[in-house]
Amino acid sequence: MRSCLAIAACLAAALGAVACGEDDQGVDEPAREGLALELGGVDYNVFITRQLNPRVAPDQAYFDGPEPEPGETLYGVFLQACNNSDDTRATVDDFRVRDSQGNEFDPEELPTDNQFAYHSRQLLPKECIPEAGSVAQLGPTAGAMLLFRLPLDATENRPLELEMMGEGDEHLTFRLDI
């Protein structure tokens, strides 16, 4: 009975370490979508990642640009950035998606008038991107969009991870659920 309790305690401790984002060697693991993590005084949360089809009406509102070339696809990564501090904070402007083969992809530039696009800026205390009450915040994704044009074969090289680069060596990594 005592050995069963000891084994259960060891398992619980191991599961606790994994839940905190570290594997059994203490290496940081990518966060999953839906967890808010802090970087540079701003909390970031990736809500959802989804494929976009600019030929259908709902997705045309997200991106009204050129369709993907044959062998390419578009993915929107919808996130929130909130300054929960009492000071003005800058948001991250350096993102990339990396596949399991080490290939990296930068987000597409989106026009400033795109109501769903994520654009880095200074956030006042208690302010978020997307702004409370905005179309992006009230929409089905509840987030501002980073748009990635990916080769179809890269979507097979899972897991795909979104990396956010902060100041110095600071960064966050989210495992994308595609």
Order of alpha helices (4+ residues) and beta strands (2+ residues): alpha-beta-beta-beta-alpha-beta-beta-beta-beta-beta-beta-alpha-beta-beta-beta
